[in-house]
Amino acid sequence: MRPHALSVVLRTAAAWSRSEQQSVLSPDLVSWAAAHAPAHGTGDEDAQPQFHPLSVASRAFAGLTEHSQTVLWHKAVEHDETERIQEILGPGGEAVHLLERRARNELYNVYVQLHQAGLADECRPFHRMVLAYAEEKAIDMAADLAPHLEGCAACSRAVADLGRMRVDCGAFLAEAVLPWGGEEYVAIRAEEDAPVGTALELLPGGAHLRHTPGRMHRRLFGRWGPARPVLPGGRRTTRVLQSLAIIGLTSLAAAFAFSGSLRPGAPQGNESGPSESAQPAPPGQPGPPRATATATSTVTETPSSKPPPERSKAPPPASRAPVRGAILEWVFEGVKGGVVADTSKNGRSGTFAGSPPPDAAGGGVRFAGQQSVVSDGPVVDTERGFTVSARVKLDSLGDDQAVVTQDADRSSGFLLQYDAEEDRWEMRIPDEDEEDAEEAEADEAATDFGPDTGVWTHLTGVYDDKDDEIRLYVDGRLEDTTEHEEGDFASDGDFAVGRGLSGGAGFRGVEGTVDDVRAFDRAISGSDAAALARRS
């Protein structure tokens, strides 16, 4: 509620700047509002000042789920304690640190989708470079990107926004919601002795005003003078109160009616599946579609009311078809003669390869970097939607490790893998069947964290051909979603566990144990991914 309320106060104050009530406002605010009001002679002098209501930053925040908005605002901007945020969220939710991580991912993903949807044709070749440069993953490309950034306000803004989102998320959010006064607001809230209060501090209706941070009010309404007497009942006798009372009485209703960048009660998106890509709002109609994912939010699903399953150092019992319709199931029980049976009853058995072959004793299959388990031919159609999942426990994090893949002619058609350089899990799909898989252009859904050695993790990688999306779930929770619109190519080789393919040879071998491998010929839902993790 707090960011919505603050936004309405600023909008109302900006509207006052062109009325007789402007005398109660800060002169700086009046000047700023005048600079953002419609130009004289446009025939629209009564319109609301458009102080960046269509900025990508404000629309990205508005596109988050309510849980994500709450966690990010109170954690990054208000600097509230975890216990306070948990109280606001209510009982039965997930841990705040997990929600915050997911919300940050969701914010990043929604921002990127909005930015990409609004790109001009000349900007599209630079899109990947802009993202990589903003994340400081490709500083060496500055010479190639600099001429474009110098002439493109949208891409240079994206670089600045994504950088601030990563290193100073609080200021980024505050200035998105409050394009005037946001910088000072977040600085005040960061002070150790800042009042904590409620959103109604800036929507006064009498006694609420007495705890309001003075500097923020002075920024909005100018200096009131040293004397602000309080009458019985807590009512201020200044002219400011009379004006602010109007805001206090109307703001809560206006918050639901203003055509601003924050709209409480907006639709939450399609809860039964992944969201569509965010689209820019047409001029005069701010407010993006709601994303159902992340973080990050990309594109984050609504958090479950149940606590997330804990990862155990001991493997749980093998599951029995937690999700129907698998076209392959390797649970590695009763391996005979170096062959694992396909318990989906589709006849896609797996053959142990390597010298020595992997060890199937003790639950799961243990690899030492040079072994694999392969099918006789392909299992999934990589030109259509599919899902693969596995439970994995890594012994070493020094090298890249491909958990589940399927061979094309020269390289892997997809890789559910651990990326050692980035220290993260990935569902990676290359654009083409390149000779050198390391150099191939690819789209990847990835986590912002890596595994711990000796700890079981459940991975689910999804390619949704209908929505051109790649999704990655870790322990049943959606961690990332990314677009994959180009480069669907057939990979007609073997389905493999424990290694990838590059230049026609195996690479990225697993050092650890893999169990409970499954494949589906469709993009499964988030609830199915959670079921796989719970029963695995």
Buried (B, 14 or more C-beta within 10 A) or exposed (E): BBBBBBBBBBBBBBBBBBEEBBEBBBEEBBEBBEEBBBEEEEEEEEEBBBBBBBBBBBBBBBBBBBBBBBBBBBBBBBBBEEEBBBEBBEEEBBEBEBBBBBBBBBBBBBBBBBBBEBBEEEBEEBBEBBBBBBBEEBEEBEEEBEEBBEEBEBBBBBBBBBBBBBEBBBBBBBBBBBBBBBBBBBBBBBEEEBBEBEBBBBBBBBEBBEEBBEBBBEBBBBEBEEEBEEEEEEBBEBEBBEBBBEBBEBBBEBBEEBBBBBBBEBEEBEEEBBBBBBEBBEEEEBBBBBBBBBBBBBBBBBBBEEEBBEBEEEBBEBBEEBBEEBBBBBBBBEBEEEEBBBBBEEEBBBBBBBEEBBBBEEBBBBBBBBBBBBBEEBBBBBEBBBBBBBBBBBBBBEBBBBBBBBBBBBBBBBBBBBBBEBEBBBBBBBBBBBEEBEEBEBBBBBBBEBBEEEEBBBBBBBBBBEBBBBBBBBBBBBBBBBBBEEBBBBBBBBBBBBBBBBEEEBBBBBBBBBBBBBBBBBBBBBBBBBBBBBBB
